[in-house]
Amino acid sequence: MRKRHRKLIGAVVMIVFVGFYAMLAMTLAQGRVTELNTFWKTLWYCFLGLFWVVPLMPLIKWMERPDPGEEPPQVVPK
């Protein structure tokens, strides 16, 4: 599969995943989190706001894999 197709599939999967993750995060945030003090609420919301990246990292790596036969980009010193 070419990189272009992997990126299209990955983009669609990411959009769907983030939509479901947002619903889950909102559900979790409406639980007992509302009873916590401001410091713990802030930590919890930061955690929920950043955690979506962890399950998507393998997908992002798969999307960025080079095509078969494609040479990796050369780093040219200045």
N, C-alpha and C positions, 0 to 999 in steps of 0.2 A: 504494500500500500504506500502510495506516495505521501510525502510530508504535507502536501496541500490538502489531501483528503483527511489525513489524521487531524489536522488543525480544525477542519470544519466539524468533524465528528466530536472532537474534544470541546470545541466551543459550545455546541448544542448540549452536550452532557453537563458541562459546567453551569450553564444557565439554568437547566432543569434542577441540578443538584443544589445550587444556591437558593433557588426558590423554595425547595423542600426544607433546606436547612434553616432558612429564615422563619418558616412556619414553626419548626421544631424549637428554635431559639426563643421565639415569642411565647410559645407554650411553656417552656422551662422558666422564662423570666416572670411569668404570671403566678408561679407557685409560691413557695415560702421565701423566695428571694425578696419579695416586697416587704417582708418583716425584718430584714437585716438592716444594719446601720449603713450609712452612706459609703464608708470605706469599703466594706465587703461587697456592697452592690456594685460599686465602680469596678472592683477586681473581677467580679462575676461577669459583668457586661463586657469588659475588655477581653476576658477569656472567650466568651461566646462570639465576640466580634472577630477574633483572630483564628479560632480553632478550625474554621471551614477550610483553611489552606491545607491542613495536615492530610485529610483523606484525598485531596485533589493532587498532591505532589506526584504520585505515580502516574497519573493521567498526564500531567504537564510534562514529565520526563518522556513519556511515550510520544507525545505530540512533537517534541523537539528532537527526537531521534533523527539522525541524517538518513536520507534515502540510500538504498543499496547502490554502491558504486560512486557515491558522492564523496568528494574529499572534504575533510574538515577545513574550516577557514584558517588561513595562514596568518599568524601574527607578525606584522612587519615592524621591526624596531625603528625608532625615529632617529 
